[in-house]
């Protein structure tokens, strides 16, 4: 299949409405269908587990095995043992790439670094940046704060209030004490503090408060954790939901949503499972497949009546795609070995918001898990392993993020059965300044040799914004409660709803919002006149919400 290059996302063709579907091999009926089992879908399943409804989680992957290869760096990084995403395409160049997404029960949380900060209060407000305005969210930090507290309890977050000047109001303390730094990272924190900065212990969901546990987690940033010490969505949310009666379908890829005769509801999801087509009928559909895949599913669900795809009267499904401007940053002291096991304990937000020394926000510093030679070899295959090992043994490893602003020209399209991602980074000058300031600080801390590399289109684990929430159906896809403006029984609870990307890991915000939306769904389900399917073929004599 040849690749067609379009000049811009606006030139890309509309998705083709499928021919009449053949009779499915199986029909499954449930009350709530949740598409995706990651941070959004898994947390939603947990939140609805005791509501009295039949909940079905649909996951295109299967369970990731706990096995010795989880911590085998050659297996994870050089052989790509756990990478199972399909190929996506750069909309501007046509080049194929493997995205940073993972299809397992628990989604990307199976390999994430368990960094679980709250967004700052200013992230929910309209904010002026170097390259434009970051829009306000349709709800405030104070609206989400109780759910942040619940999410921190659920995901067993470890942190400490009062160390970071930008930390927003907490109604309760963190449920667990922050992880302390190991000696090399403590030395870095002390140096940053002597320079007048405010390093803090980063909030995270990793049970690593002893040297023995840290040894078991040493490779768990970007890889699975065989010991089960990571607060991933499978362990924390999906498994308890299943124990309470929810059902899970694995190896099942939803390919299309089917609208009802009134055009105001979804009556079924069509899914591929092996060589079979399964029709899944439900009263409520909750989409949590990730910002790119959720948008692609809505676009692939086009019909002659809805040629731009479902939930897309605004024309914004797939638009405003954002990831962070991100740089991998390595500081090396040739004369000092870094023996840190779990390095991801330090953060720095001194330039996160505009201030006396920076007119516009610059972004966030957090540590990476300790880089090893195999990880560097994946990016620099030509370099001799002995050299990469010498470098990584003596390095501190940092991840820098700056906010990426929403642009209609950045987005997701579907054509010829392929997903095309259009992304032209913006707001780069603040990111360059963040790299410069961190370089100065790290050199002063005793690491004179600096290597940096800005991440490209394939580094998209922080993707968001493809179905933004808002009050106005003309300028947003979802209501403030993340229900589609156009469809009365479809919600999206992954990061698609984000109106802006902020400059922090999105995982905890996704979880907190899922808990918030679940409360709305539960309250609605217990009220008179709750939404029911408009399809007369669907059996409506089902167990109701309590």
Legacy VTK file of the C-alpha trace (Angstrom):
# vtk DataFile Version 3.0
C-alpha trace
ASCII
DATASET POLYDATA
POINTS 546 float
0.000 0.000 0.000
1.586 3.271 -1.085
1.584 6.280 1.204
-0.171 9.420 -0.008
1.215 12.708 1.282
-1.185 15.558 1.959
-0.054 19.134 2.461
-1.918 19.603 5.738
-4.426 17.941 7.992
-7.149 19.961 6.270
-6.311 18.255 2.965
-6.573 14.758 4.412
-9.690 12.924 3.215
-12.687 12.215 5.379
-12.920 8.673 6.681
-14.874 6.361 4.419
-18.235 5.160 5.659
-18.047 1.347 5.773
-20.188 -0.907 3.651
-23.086 -2.639 5.351
-21.663 -4.868 8.058
-22.064 -8.610 7.826
-23.954 -10.402 10.569
-21.736 -10.639 13.668
-20.466 -13.991 14.861
-21.555 -13.200 18.420
-23.708 -10.619 20.193
-22.889 -9.606 23.762
-25.138 -7.421 25.898
-24.066 -5.434 28.927
-25.043 -2.287 30.799
-21.724 -0.414 30.554
-19.046 -1.071 27.946
-15.613 0.396 28.737
-13.229 0.449 25.782
-9.678 0.397 27.113
-8.256 -0.765 30.442
-5.529 1.804 31.120
-5.554 4.649 33.603
-8.887 6.056 32.410
-10.775 2.857 31.599
-9.384 0.869 34.506
-10.194 3.601 37.026
-13.700 3.954 35.587
-14.279 0.196 35.947
-13.129 0.399 39.564
-15.412 3.370 40.265
-18.458 1.567 38.829
-17.705 -1.843 40.321
-20.349 -1.634 43.053
-23.030 0.322 41.201
-25.237 -2.671 40.412
-24.683 -2.536 36.656
-23.072 -5.127 34.413
-19.699 -3.644 33.467
-17.647 -5.018 30.583
-14.038 -3.922 29.974
-12.848 -4.401 26.399
-9.084 -4.501 25.872
-7.300 -5.068 22.571
-4.276 -6.574 24.337
-3.976 -9.295 26.934
-2.339 -9.632 30.324
1.364 -8.862 30.391
3.156 -11.789 32.020
5.235 -11.336 35.164
8.472 -12.984 34.057
12.238 -12.556 34.432
12.363 -10.749 31.088
10.462 -7.829 32.678
13.794 -6.571 33.999
16.040 -7.880 31.210
17.130 -4.653 29.551
18.191 -6.306 26.307
14.772 -7.974 26.031
12.864 -4.805 26.878
14.822 -2.219 24.915
16.872 -3.907 22.216
14.415 -6.672 21.323
11.241 -4.681 22.106
9.665 -7.649 23.866
6.622 -5.731 25.140
6.082 -3.294 22.269
2.871 -4.317 20.551
1.455 -1.136 19.025
0.578 -1.048 15.360
2.387 1.280 12.974
1.307 4.912 12.721
2.317 7.443 10.094
3.605 10.981 10.216
0.923 12.987 8.428
3.400 15.550 7.142
6.117 13.249 5.834
4.340 9.933 5.430
7.095 8.214 7.424
6.058 5.171 9.435
6.812 5.061 13.152
6.128 2.891 16.178
4.324 4.997 18.799
5.001 4.943 22.517
1.742 3.188 23.361
1.238 -0.303 24.732
-1.736 -2.649 24.419
-1.919 -4.643 27.615
-4.456 -4.974 30.405
-3.537 -1.802 32.297
-2.436 -0.006 29.145
0.625 2.211 29.296
0.678 2.020 33.088
2.274 -1.425 32.781
5.485 0.294 31.673
5.129 3.845 33.023
7.470 5.303 35.621
4.618 5.680 38.147
5.157 9.442 38.386
1.811 10.729 39.716
1.795 14.508 40.284
-1.284 16.694 40.341
-1.543 19.397 37.721
-0.967 22.847 39.191
-4.023 25.047 39.863
-2.880 27.408 37.083
-3.059 24.562 34.566
-6.848 24.756 34.760
-6.849 28.495 34.006
-6.203 30.465 30.849
-2.438 31.026 30.759
-0.291 33.102 28.459
2.682 31.292 26.963
5.456 32.353 24.619
3.630 31.014 21.565
0.054 31.755 22.553
-2.651 31.029 25.084
-3.298 27.817 26.919
-7.096 27.697 27.295
-8.989 27.356 30.545
-10.571 24.026 31.380
-14.372 23.836 31.758
-13.910 22.968 35.423
-11.435 24.233 37.996
-8.711 22.675 40.082
-10.964 23.014 43.128
-13.631 20.972 41.309
-11.149 18.168 40.703
-9.289 18.392 44.020
-11.461 15.896 45.973
-10.971 13.409 43.153
-7.222 13.954 43.144
-7.322 13.008 46.818
-9.334 9.872 46.050
-7.028 8.957 43.166
-3.944 9.365 45.358
-5.465 7.013 47.911
-6.483 4.494 45.254
-3.101 4.489 43.522
-1.165 4.559 46.811
0.729 7.724 45.949
3.830 8.650 47.930
4.620 12.333 48.307
5.123 15.277 50.627
3.182 18.555 50.727
5.175 21.720 51.337
8.386 21.054 49.440
7.304 22.424 46.050
6.197 26.100 46.036
3.867 25.427 43.088
2.061 22.546 44.832
-1.684 23.313 44.802
-3.973 23.030 47.800
-4.443 19.495 49.165
-7.448 18.761 51.321
-5.604 15.759 52.766
-2.013 14.658 53.122
-0.548 12.115 50.747
-1.522 8.602 51.856
2.127 7.480 52.016
5.373 9.265 52.838
7.542 10.413 49.938
10.378 8.185 48.810
13.711 9.577 49.961
16.526 10.243 47.534
19.459 7.896 47.250
22.883 9.504 47.904
23.709 10.729 44.384
20.263 12.272 43.953
20.366 13.765 47.434
23.666 15.417 46.493
22.003 16.848 43.387
19.051 18.110 45.426
21.409 19.739 47.944
23.309 21.495 45.153
20.111 22.763 43.539
18.978 24.092 46.905
22.286 25.888 47.425
21.690 27.512 44.041
18.452 28.989 45.378
16.123 26.450 43.752
13.415 24.295 45.343
13.854 20.612 44.490
11.218 18.326 45.960
10.443 14.657 46.274
8.249 13.743 43.324
4.874 12.113 43.960
4.872 8.561 42.671
3.116 5.239 42.922
5.979 2.856 43.553
6.321 0.675 46.668
10.080 1.100 46.954
10.798 2.333 50.464
13.527 -0.204 51.278
16.819 -0.996 49.514
15.538 -4.494 48.741
12.418 -3.151 47.033
14.418 -0.532 45.162
16.592 -3.256 43.719
13.419 -4.923 42.408
12.316 -1.640 40.800
15.625 -0.513 39.321
14.541 -1.081 35.694
10.833 -0.285 36.052
10.736 3.108 34.301
9.764 2.160 30.758
9.464 -1.526 31.600
7.161 -3.847 33.568
7.796 -4.660 37.217
7.835 -8.394 37.854
7.500 -7.931 41.622
4.205 -6.047 41.307
5.484 -2.996 43.205
4.150 -0.462 40.699
0.688 1.122 41.056
-0.472 0.200 37.580
-4.095 0.228 36.457
-4.334 -3.557 36.155
-3.276 -4.178 39.737
-4.950 -1.182 41.365
-8.182 -0.843 39.412
-8.975 -3.613 36.925
-8.394 -6.606 39.178
-10.576 -5.256 42.034
-13.299 -4.449 39.489
-13.203 -8.028 38.220
-13.358 -9.345 41.774
-16.559 -7.324 42.239
-18.219 -8.803 39.161
-17.025 -6.775 36.172
-16.111 -8.747 33.059
-13.006 -8.428 30.880
-12.601 -9.249 27.199
-8.987 -9.345 26.064
-7.488 -9.530 22.558
-10.569 -7.668 21.362
-10.142 -4.593 19.166
-13.149 -2.290 18.801
-13.224 -1.142 15.189
-16.429 0.884 15.006
-19.246 2.359 17.074
-22.771 1.985 15.721
-25.206 4.900 16.167
-28.881 4.298 16.850
-31.742 5.323 14.569
-32.089 8.681 16.319
-28.430 9.548 15.785
-28.219 10.658 19.423
-26.935 7.466 20.973
-24.549 4.593 20.397
-26.234 1.206 20.366
-23.303 -1.109 19.745
-19.580 -1.483 19.302
-18.251 -3.810 16.626
-15.052 -5.565 17.593
-12.581 -7.982 16.069
-11.531 -10.946 18.165
-9.340 -13.289 16.190
-11.208 -13.910 12.957
-14.597 -13.163 14.514
-16.707 -10.003 14.554
-18.457 -9.392 17.860
-21.297 -6.940 18.385
-21.312 -5.505 21.901
-24.550 -3.772 22.881
-24.781 -1.539 25.933
-26.716 1.312 27.492
-23.577 3.323 28.179
-20.277 3.406 26.322
-17.109 4.760 27.902
-14.185 5.326 25.568
-10.682 5.190 27.060
-8.439 3.875 24.300
-5.904 6.726 24.401
-6.099 10.123 22.762
-5.086 8.925 19.303
-6.989 5.635 19.245
-10.155 7.122 20.752
-10.231 9.815 18.080
-9.450 7.265 15.373
-12.346 5.073 16.529
-14.796 7.972 16.325
-13.515 8.829 12.862
-13.706 5.215 11.689
-17.330 5.154 12.871
-18.394 7.470 10.041
-21.708 6.742 8.339
-23.460 8.366 5.379
-25.422 10.412 7.934
-22.248 11.317 9.860
-19.529 11.543 7.201
-17.015 13.206 9.543
-17.357 10.457 12.147
-19.340 10.216 15.360
-19.471 12.965 18.005
-17.965 15.315 15.436
-20.480 18.059 14.673
-17.787 20.519 15.805
-15.245 19.102 13.359
-12.789 18.851 16.278
-12.504 15.100 16.732
-8.838 14.365 16.185
-7.833 18.059 16.235
-5.769 19.864 18.891
-3.488 16.854 19.376
-0.854 17.659 21.975
2.158 15.941 23.483
4.822 17.566 25.576
7.935 19.202 24.237
10.305 16.755 25.875
14.067 16.395 26.164
16.128 13.537 27.511
18.955 15.164 29.443
22.090 13.348 30.611
24.718 14.908 32.879
27.992 13.012 33.309
30.739 13.256 35.893
33.578 11.150 34.412
35.080 10.614 37.859
31.963 9.656 39.841
29.912 6.469 39.552
26.168 6.859 40.134
24.975 3.785 42.032
21.341 4.911 42.333
18.806 2.109 41.938
15.569 4.133 41.667
16.440 7.595 40.459
12.938 8.943 39.825
12.451 10.704 43.148
13.358 14.333 42.417
11.378 17.096 40.740
11.856 20.819 40.132
9.132 23.334 39.243
10.896 26.660 39.892
10.194 27.777 36.311
6.899 25.942 35.835
4.905 29.168 36.008
5.804 32.694 34.901
7.913 34.496 37.477
10.526 37.161 38.166
13.156 35.494 35.977
10.923 34.074 33.233
8.135 36.016 31.559
6.430 32.816 30.379
6.171 29.295 31.861
9.130 27.063 31.018
8.151 23.652 32.353
9.069 20.794 34.658
12.150 18.777 35.582
11.796 15.217 36.766
14.308 12.401 36.929
14.274 9.441 34.595
14.694 5.950 35.873
18.409 5.190 35.866
19.565 4.873 32.267
21.580 1.804 31.366
23.726 0.892 28.379
20.966 -1.126 26.672
18.624 1.854 26.762
21.233 4.109 25.172
22.079 1.413 22.616
18.498 1.494 21.383
18.977 5.158 20.402
22.665 4.951 19.417
23.104 1.503 17.900
26.415 2.523 16.314
28.063 3.330 19.656
30.169 0.606 21.325
28.482 -0.908 24.362
31.536 -0.368 26.595
31.353 3.368 25.943
27.613 3.531 26.620
28.115 1.569 29.834
30.861 3.924 30.967
28.586 6.892 30.284
25.472 5.498 31.939
27.416 4.339 35.011
28.461 7.955 35.597
25.335 9.846 34.594
22.317 11.434 36.153
19.314 11.238 33.855
16.585 13.858 33.576
13.357 14.352 31.652
12.392 17.938 30.810
8.877 18.879 29.680
7.359 22.113 28.396
3.717 22.656 27.537
2.649 21.992 23.967
-0.192 24.340 22.987
-3.361 23.191 21.198
-3.425 23.798 17.467
-6.204 22.800 15.091
-3.529 21.901 12.543
-2.104 19.222 14.880
-4.220 16.128 14.976
-5.171 12.622 13.966
-6.697 11.403 10.707
-7.631 7.963 9.399
-7.145 7.055 5.746
-6.525 3.790 3.888
-6.957 1.959 7.167
-3.991 3.810 8.676
-3.660 6.271 11.537
-1.869 9.489 10.550
-0.573 11.832 13.243
-0.011 15.480 12.374
2.241 17.234 14.841
4.323 20.353 14.457
5.760 21.254 17.876
5.231 24.766 19.184
6.308 26.769 22.234
9.894 25.620 21.675
11.728 28.750 22.836
10.664 28.241 26.480
11.745 24.626 26.183
15.185 25.643 24.919
15.472 28.080 27.815
14.506 25.335 30.274
17.266 23.127 28.840
19.762 26.003 29.159
18.863 26.707 32.802
18.977 23.064 33.796
22.309 22.669 32.008
23.793 25.481 34.104
22.399 24.049 37.322
23.577 20.499 36.611
27.085 21.652 35.691
27.250 23.544 38.969
26.181 20.323 40.695
29.304 18.591 39.380
28.281 17.087 36.038
30.303 18.965 33.398
29.465 16.784 30.389
25.920 17.329 29.091
24.040 15.426 26.377
20.498 16.337 25.345
18.062 15.038 22.786
14.600 16.424 22.114
11.956 13.767 21.577
10.053 13.495 18.302
6.635 12.386 17.105
7.083 8.793 18.269
7.479 9.782 21.944
3.807 10.264 22.679
2.994 8.632 25.998
1.638 12.025 27.171
-0.705 12.457 24.181
-3.916 14.407 24.772
-6.469 16.840 23.376
-8.161 15.057 20.466
-11.726 15.385 21.827
-11.601 18.432 24.069
-14.163 19.150 26.768
-15.943 22.475 26.954
-19.246 24.246 27.397
-19.909 25.132 23.746
-20.694 22.285 21.290
-19.326 24.444 18.479
-15.845 24.610 20.011
-15.579 21.324 21.896
-16.390 17.633 21.504
-17.373 16.813 25.079
-19.356 18.477 27.832
-17.539 19.449 31.053
-18.573 16.024 32.361
-16.873 14.359 29.370
-20.063 13.175 27.686
-20.153 13.716 23.935
-22.211 16.785 23.029
-23.704 14.816 20.122
-24.359 11.482 21.861
-26.229 11.042 25.103
-24.608 7.750 26.158
-20.935 8.130 25.202
-18.214 9.440 27.533
-14.457 9.731 26.953
-12.228 9.447 30.010
-8.704 9.156 28.663
-6.632 12.291 28.038
-8.547 13.096 24.845
-10.654 15.537 26.858
-7.703 17.740 27.950
-8.134 21.315 26.674
-4.424 21.887 27.364
-1.446 19.620 27.974
0.097 21.281 31.082
3.726 20.194 31.552
3.415 17.285 33.964
2.658 13.592 33.682
-1.073 13.261 32.939
-1.759 9.886 34.608
-3.123 11.058 37.974
-5.280 13.715 36.304
-6.773 11.044 34.029
-7.551 8.873 37.057
-9.019 11.731 39.092
-11.235 12.797 36.198
-12.459 9.224 35.673
-13.558 9.136 39.308
-15.313 12.492 38.820
-17.153 11.337 35.687
-18.074 8.046 37.346
-19.857 9.980 40.090
-21.861 11.816 37.416
-22.777 8.567 35.679
-23.777 6.885 38.922
-25.912 9.850 39.971
-27.622 9.945 36.591
-28.160 6.196 36.560
-29.991 6.290 39.878
-32.298 9.124 38.796
-35.663 8.723 37.062
-35.620 8.842 33.290
-32.099 7.536 32.878
-30.758 7.110 29.368
-31.667 3.841 27.684
-30.741 2.536 24.296
-32.755 3.866 21.362
-32.262 0.613 19.436
-35.449 -1.478 19.658
-33.399 -4.659 19.162
-31.580 -4.172 22.445
-33.052 -5.888 25.488
-33.845 -3.117 27.967
-34.795 -5.428 30.826
-31.364 -5.216 32.369
-30.058 -4.770 35.849
-30.278 -1.049 36.579
-27.927 1.217 38.444
-28.672 1.393 42.143
LINES 1 547
546 0 1 2 3 4 5 6 7 8 9 10 11 12 13 14 15 16 17 18 19 20 21 22 23 24 25 26 27 28 29 30 31 32 33 34 35 36 37 38 39 40 41 42 43 44 45 46 47 48 49 50 51 52 53 54 55 56 57 58 59 60 61 62 63 64 65 66 67 68 69 70 71 72 73 74 75 76 77 78 79 80 81 82 83 84 85 86 87 88 89 90 91 92 93 94 95 96 97 98 99 100 101 102 103 104 105 106 107 108 109 110 111 112 113 114 115 116 117 118 119 120 121 122 123 124 125 126 127 128 129 130 131 132 133 134 135 136 137 138 139 140 141 142 143 144 145 146 147 148 149 150 151 152 153 154 155 156 157 158 159 160 161 162 163 164 165 166 167 168 169 170 171 172 173 174 175 176 177 178 179 180 181 182 183 184 185 186 187 188 189 190 191 192 193 194 195 196 197 198 199 200 201 202 203 204 205 206 207 208 209 210 211 212 213 214 215 216 217 218 219 220 221 222 223 224 225 226 227 228 229 230 231 232 233 234 235 236 237 238 239 240 241 242 243 244 245 246 247 248 249 250 251 252 253 254 255 256 257 258 259 260 261 262 263 264 265 266 267 268 269 270 271 272 273 274 275 276 277 278 279 280 281 282 283 284 285 286 287 288 289 290 291 292 293 294 295 296 297 298 299 300 301 302 303 304 305 306 307 308 309 310 311 312 313 314 315 316 317 318 319 320 321 322 323 324 325 326 327 328 329 330 331 332 333 334 335 336 337 338 339 340 341 342 343 344 345 346 347 348 349 350 351 352 353 354 355 356 357 358 359 360 361 362 363 364 365 366 367 368 369 370 371 372 373 374 375 376 377 378 379 380 381 382 383 384 385 386 387 388 389 390 391 392 393 394 395 396 397 398 399 400 401 402 403 404 405 406 407 408 409 410 411 412 413 414 415 416 417 418 419 420 421 422 423 424 425 426 427 428 429 430 431 432 433 434 435 436 437 438 439 440 441 442 443 444 445 446 447 448 449 450 451 452 453 454 455 456 457 458 459 460 461 462 463 464 465 466 467 468 469 470 471 472 473 474 475 476 477 478 479 480 481 482 483 484 485 486 487 488 489 490 491 492 493 494 495 496 497 498 499 500 501 502 503 504 505 506 507 508 509 510 511 512 513 514 515 516 517 518 519 520 521 522 523 524 525 526 527 528 529 530 531 532 533 534 535 536 537 538 539 540 541 542 543 544 545
